[in-house]
Amino acid sequence: MYRKLRSAVAALPLSLLLVLTGGVASNAQAAGSPVLRNWDCDPGGSLIWCAITVEGGVTPYTYQWYKDGDLKTQFTGHVLRIGCIPGNSVRIDVVVTDATGQQVSAWAVCTCLRDWQ
């Protein structure tokens, strides 16, 4: 059995709203703070795979991933793939910081599923 946990924010950045309505945004308006576009965590077997998509702000972004409160320094990109014990729950947090220091964060509690084979 496969479960997928998705969480997304409803707010659209000003630049996207202006594109949808035919308006034009200045660079200052378009930059703003980073905005979470997609947060995806898939627990299965002995791995949890999470990915985050961020827009806005000023690139480059830095990513800090946490498993049960412990910083996982080996993961510095937009994807986390980390082991877990089937049947146990873990909390996954991510903090994304843009080049100006603006941040967006997300978290999820995932239960590692048992392999069904």
Helices and strands as residue ranges (DSSP letters): E 5-7, H 14-21, H 27-31, E 34-44, E 47-56, E 62-67, E 70-71, E 79-83, E 89-97, E 103-111
